[in-house]
Amino acid sequence: MSQPDETSLEQAFGLARPNFILDPETDWDCFARGDINVGAIVEGLRIDLVTRLSPKRLLWGPYGGGKTHTLYRTLHELGKLTSVHPVRVECPDLSKRSVFNDLYRDGIMPVLGEETVVGLLERAIENVPVARRDEYLRRLREFLGDEPLSKAVAQLMNPNFERLRLWAWLSGIPLNRAELSDLGQTQDLASGEPSRLAEMIILIGKIMKKVEGKTLVLCLDEMERVRAVAPELITTFVTGFTRLMDPNQRDVAVLLGCSATLFDEMPDIFSRSGPVVSRLGAQATIEIPHIPDPDVDSFIRQVIAFVRDKNADVHALAAKAKTSGEKLTDDFFPFTTEALQAMKSRLSRDMTPREITIAMTQSVGRAFLMGRQCVTSDLVN
């Protein structure tokens, strides 16, 4: 294997970066899947907003199919339609004994963050006119929409109060009796019912709308990890998500991503006949499948165009590489037609964006290390 000269891989193949791997968080604008109707997804979001519903979607499909990428694209499109506060949560590792409270405490609340939530509640206080204690608590309760929460938030008016104690209670961390008493509570959220924890998320969304004029968008990804939970405890997740996904829940948008080859392989909380999916409805349950063979070429072309160095003379590079003996076009450079066919043949059972972009990256890296001017079929394996 020959060593590359001082020319970089990017320069050799007219690229802006040395790989084709798409990062959903930063490369969401490269939505190269022609088989996914983004327009229909956006239209659905518009309908939800104009009818004053909070969008709720469940995206499912095989690993590497582009669910997270589609979630980020959906977040961006939603942000163009209304002011949003997006929060992407990767489902934490769950055990057989996990309950919805664990997802709330270890997944959702840490990503929401103390500064966001407690800061929001501090700004909420500023919207409530000062009055005698009883009257102030009544006004605060009306503004926040929840009596226990208003009693806890009222403690922020005390300059000696530790705001971290409020955050611990909101996060579902167990507190002792004295700590609960300081917050005006008789029970911590650590042992709260799943519906109560879901309601707390909804209350945060409702307050965010009032104070900041933004819609809280809770984006929960990697939900297939719920499969680890024992059947007798999965009901806690069903209860929590039933509340979050209810059409009458209008204060928090919820986007879910879950990996499964077939819908019947989804975790039990997403059972076809269960309360969560029935509340979502068929149009809000979106499959992100393997890329159909006729769309693979278009996908690859768009990924190459996205990674292409706009200042590169691709035509000259392709003309120089045509001595390889395989067919080469500017659109697909540095890949020959035969290389693309070989790649599709190898991936015939796993045509996902992740596998395709990994195969493209490995092939172009191999070509560069061997001093080739393009990727030919013998370099695909």
Secondary structure as GFF3:
##gff-version 3
##sequence-region A 1 381
A	DSSP	alpha_helix	9	13	.	.	.	ID=ss1
A	DSSP	alpha_helix	38	50	.	.	.	ID=ss2
A	DSSP	beta_strand	56	61	.	.	.	ID=ss3
A	DSSP	alpha_helix	67	81	.	.	.	ID=ss4
A	DSSP	beta_strand	84	90	.	.	.	ID=ss5
A	DSSP	alpha_helix	100	103	.	.	.	ID=ss6
A	DSSP	pi_helix	104	108	.	.	.	ID=ss7
A	DSSP	alpha_helix	109	112	.	.	.	ID=ss8
A	DSSP	alpha_helix	114	125	.	.	.	ID=ss9
A	DSSP	alpha_helix	133	144	.	.	.	ID=ss10
A	DSSP	alpha_helix	147	153	.	.	.	ID=ss11
A	DSSP	three_ten_helix	154	157	.	.	.	ID=ss12
A	DSSP	alpha_helix	163	170	.	.	.	ID=ss13
A	DSSP	alpha_helix	177	182	.	.	.	ID=ss14
A	DSSP	three_ten_helix	189	191	.	.	.	ID=ss15
A	DSSP	alpha_helix	194	212	.	.	.	ID=ss16
A	DSSP	beta_strand	215	221	.	.	.	ID=ss17
A	DSSP	three_ten_helix	223	228	.	.	.	ID=ss18
A	DSSP	alpha_helix	234	245	.	.	.	ID=ss19
A	DSSP	beta_strand	252	259	.	.	.	ID=ss20
A	DSSP	three_ten_helix	263	265	.	.	.	ID=ss21
A	DSSP	three_ten_helix	268	270	.	.	.	ID=ss22
A	DSSP	alpha_helix	275	280	.	.	.	ID=ss23
A	DSSP	three_ten_helix	282	284	.	.	.	ID=ss24
A	DSSP	beta_strand	285	287	.	.	.	ID=ss25
A	DSSP	alpha_helix	293	307	.	.	.	ID=ss26
A	DSSP	alpha_helix	314	321	.	.	.	ID=ss27
A	DSSP	three_ten_helix	322	324	.	.	.	ID=ss28
A	DSSP	alpha_helix	337	346	.	.	.	ID=ss29
A	DSSP	alpha_helix	353	369	.	.	.	ID=ss30
A	DSSP	three_ten_helix	377	379	.	.	.	ID=ss31
###
